[in-house]
Structures are given as structure tokens and as C-alpha cells.
């Protein structure tokens, strides 16, 4: 039996209803790229979280353990895998999935044991292979990330799916879903129905301005994804970055994007350029959404709205 005494359970065993209330307030984005070594929160019956850059989810069943995201680089991946193994006291099979291809979410794959089964949707794997090296180069240009990304590369998946995959972990299920492009082309969410817990990657966050990265993504597409997430009605949402919350985070995120989309289309109909509209909406939103983080993303989101409305 594996020893778990080293693991510091910060929150204890909480019911999901208690957890969603406890984590309702937004929290600052953690920017330290090294995940904490002995800090894991038990947030529901089957779900644990390592809070950091990013928040890493671990779903533990009787037969299998699924890790959602790797952390930045091999050192973090090794750390996450060790925590997951420590929680797998019955020798459960280890699985890994990633919410999207960005380095803090996928570049730690090499730190996992060779027998780990890696699962992704096809679009995300394609995006990882086509744009992953460019993104790694960009992240390596930042001094705080460079050392952790030494030797990091592009990982392959053992199992690929198109739209959905249900993983039976023994007594609990992980529903992996691809609903379309939002933050990136290959955004993936994981829902744990028995616990009512959603791990949505960057698709749903807590008062953090949506960051539309890919050139073909747009606020309109992101809204469409949220409309497919909402029927899951999760009790606890664990975003990749920032604070946790309840189902209200979905409506909050949607309202922000609808506001941005409508304001952008109004200004476009008036003949304003994307640059002018981005500057103006950015200034408006700094007041309208005071307290939200990463509002510097707004002008780029406005540009994506303009491009999307122009058609092919």
C-alpha cells in the first residue's frame, strides 16, 4: 500500500455544496510556475486539487485515477504524478488528460510514468502538434518559465476522441467533452457527475476576462460552448486559474462575453475600426467590470469578434 502521510489535505472532506459556497469569492491568479509539493485539497468525495499555475485536478476511483493537466514542464509533471500515485492507495491505473495545449497544462507529460494512459480530443492533439513548439518557445522566452521548460516537448496521446469519452474509474466516472473552440481550438472539459464537479480549463473562470487565443476563435463561438456546458449544472467549478465557484460562474462568463460581443458589433455597425473599438470597450470594461482580472485581453477579444463577423 502506498504511503499518503506526506500529503497535506488542506480542506478535509467537504460536501460539494459546502465547497461551492466556500470558494464563491474570486481569488488572484497564482503565477508561481512551480506547483506546491505537499499541498492537495480534497474538494469532493472523489476529487482533489493542487492549487497553482494551473489548478490541477485529480479524480480518484476504485480502479483508476485521472489527472487533469500536468503543470509546467517535467519537474511539475513528476510532482503531480507522485501526488496522484499517493492518492491511489489501491494501485489504481493512472490516466492523464489535458484541458488544452498551452505549456502549463500539457508540457509536463514526460514527468508521468510510462504506463500512464494519456487521453485527448483530436482537435487538441492536432493543435498541440501544429502550434505547441511555437508556444513552448514563447514561454521559454520568459525568465520565470525557462528552467522548468528545459527538455519539455510535445506529448502524444494513447487515446483520442472526437466529441466525448466516458471514463469509468470505479465508483465514479469522468466525462470528457469537446464542445468546440473557445480559449483555444481544442478546449476540453471534464465533468464528474457523481460529485457534480466540473473542471473546465479556461472555458469557465471566476471574474477573469476571457482570453481568446486562437485566430479562428471568437466570443460568439465561446458563448456557444458555454451554452453546451450549462446543462451539466455543476455544483462546484474548478477553473484552471483563479478561484473556484458554483454554477453561477457559467452565467457570469456568458454575460461578459455577450456584453463584449454586442458592444463590438454596435461599434462595427457605426464604422469604427477594430482597433478603436478595442480601445473604447477596454476603457468601458475597466469600469464596468472593476475587480475582474486580465482585462488587458479585451481589445484582442474585440478584434476576434470583428474578424468572426466578417465571414469567410
Number of C-alpha atoms within 10 A of each C-alpha: 8 11 11 13 8 11 15 14 16 12 14 12 16 15 14 21 14 13 21 23 14 13 16 17 13 17 16 13 18 15 13 12 17 19 24 15 15 14 17 24 20 20 25 23 17 20 22 23 20 21 20 20 23 26 26 26 28 26 25 28 23 17 16 21 28 26 23 27 28 34 32 26 29 23 23 27 25 19 21 30 23 16 22 24 21 18 22 23 14 14 15 19 18 22 22 22 25 29 28 26 28 20 27 26 25 28 30 28 32 20 20 24 14 9 9 16 16 21 21 29 25 17 23 24 23 15 17 24 16 12 14 21 16 12 15 22 13 13 18 17 11 10 9 14 20 15 12 20 22 13 10 20 19 19 17 14 15 11 13 17 16 13 14 17 18 13 15 15 20 13 12 22 22 23 16 24 23 24 21 20 25 28 22 26 22 25 25 29 26 24 21 22 16 13 20 18 28 26 26 22 26 25 26 31 24 30 23 24 20 25 20 26 16 15 13 14 21 28 29 19 18 24 22 15 20 19 15 13 20 15 8 15 16 24 20 29 30 27 24 28 23 25 22 24 25 24 19 17 21 22 14 14 21 21 13 18 21 15 13 23 21 14 18 27 18 13 18 18 10 9 10 14 15 22 13 15 23 25 16 16 19 21 15 12 18 15 10 11 14 11 12 17 19 13 19 16 17 25 22 20 26 28 21 23 25 23 16 17 14 7 6 5
